[in-house]
Amino acid sequence: MPIIKSAKKRAKQSIVRQARNYNVRTAVRKAMRAVMDAVKGGDKAAAEKLIPNAYKQIDMAQKKNVLKKNTAARRKSLIARTVAGIGTEKAAAPVAKKKTVKAKPAKKA
């Protein structure tokens, strides 16, 4: 527990900011999930209607420094690519690729 007065204040501020950021992140996730659910259902018209709201939530999160600039751009791009791919083989939600690490040979002494 903080002892110094300024440290106590910072702890209180941190809790308030954490709650505020949580709400913003949750709104972004819900908006993205709504678009992705429409894509999984194959409903391109519904997905295209939901895109502006998802973009708005992502942009607001970036403006509030909850998301970094490149993260926001990457998520917007992901949504656009996924919706554009409806009806093609690319329509499935992208899966992160696992990085394979090659084992280095042991050094001989």
C-alpha positions in Angstrom: 0.0 0.0 0.0 1.4 3.5 -0.8 2.6 5.6 2.0 3.3 8.9 0.3 0.3 11.1 -0.4 1.0 11.5 -4.1 1.4 7.7 -4.5 -2.0 7.2 -2.9 -3.5 9.7 -5.4 -1.8 7.9 -8.3 -3.2 4.6 -7.1 -6.8 6.0 -7.1 -6.3 7.6 -10.5 -5.0 4.3 -11.9 -8.1 2.5 -10.8 -10.4 5.1 -12.5 -8.3 5.0 -15.7 -8.3 1.2 -15.7 -12.1 1.1 -15.5 -12.5 3.7 -18.3 -10.0 1.9 -20.6 -11.8 -1.4 -19.9 -15.1 0.0 -21.2 -13.5 1.4 -24.3 -11.7 -2.0 -25.1 -15.0 -3.9 -24.5 -16.9 -1.6 -26.9 -14.2 -2.3 -29.6 -14.4 -6.0 -29.0 -18.2 -6.1 -29.2 -18.3 -4.0 -32.4 -15.7 -6.2 -34.0 -17.4 -9.4 -32.9 -20.7 -8.1 -34.4 -19.1 -7.7 -37.8 -17.4 -11.1 -37.6 -20.6 -12.8 -36.6 -22.3 -11.3 -39.6 -19.5 -12.5 -41.8 -19.7 -16.0 -40.3 -23.4 -16.0 -41.1 -22.6 -15.0 -44.7 -24.7 -11.8 -44.5 -22.6 -9.3 -46.4 -25.2 -6.5 -46.2 -25.5 -6.7 -42.4 -21.7 -6.8 -42.1 -21.3 -3.7 -44.2 -23.9 -1.9 -42.1 -21.9 -2.7 -38.9 -18.5 -1.6 -40.3 -19.0 2.1 -39.6 -19.8 1.5 -35.9 -16.7 -0.8 -35.6 -14.5 1.8 -37.2 -15.9 4.5 -34.9 -15.2 2.4 -31.8 -11.6 1.6 -33.0 -10.9 5.3 -33.8 -12.2 6.4 -30.5 -10.1 3.9 -28.7 -7.0 5.1 -30.6 -7.9 8.8 -29.9 -8.1 7.9 -26.1 -4.7 6.1 -26.3 -6.3 2.8 -25.5 -5.1 1.3 -28.8 -1.9 2.3 -30.6 -2.1 3.7 -34.1 -0.9 0.7 -35.9 -3.1 -1.7 -33.9 -6.1 0.4 -34.8 -5.2 0.4 -38.5 -4.5 -3.4 -38.4 -7.9 -4.1 -36.9 -9.7 -1.9 -39.3 -7.9 -3.6 -42.2 -8.8 -7.0 -40.8 -12.5 -6.1 -40.8 -12.4 -4.7 -44.3 -10.5 -7.7 -45.7 -12.9 -10.1 -44.0 -16.1 -8.4 -45.2 -14.7 -8.1 -48.7 -13.9 -11.8 -48.7 -17.5 -12.9 -48.1 -18.5 -15.4 -50.7 -15.0 -16.4 -51.5 -12.7 -18.9 -49.9 -11.1 -16.0 -47.9 -14.3 -15.4 -46.0 -13.2 -17.5 -43.0 -11.9 -15.4 -40.1 -8.1 -15.2 -40.3 -6.1 -17.5 -38.0 -2.9 -16.3 -36.4 0.1 -18.3 -37.8 2.3 -20.0 -35.2 5.9 -19.2 -35.5 8.1 -22.2 -35.6 11.5 -21.9 -34.0 14.3 -24.1 -35.3 16.4 -25.7 -32.6 20.0 -24.6 -32.7 22.6 -27.3 -32.6 24.5 -27.7 -29.4 27.9 -26.1 -29.2 30.8 -28.5 -28.9 33.4 -27.5 -26.3 
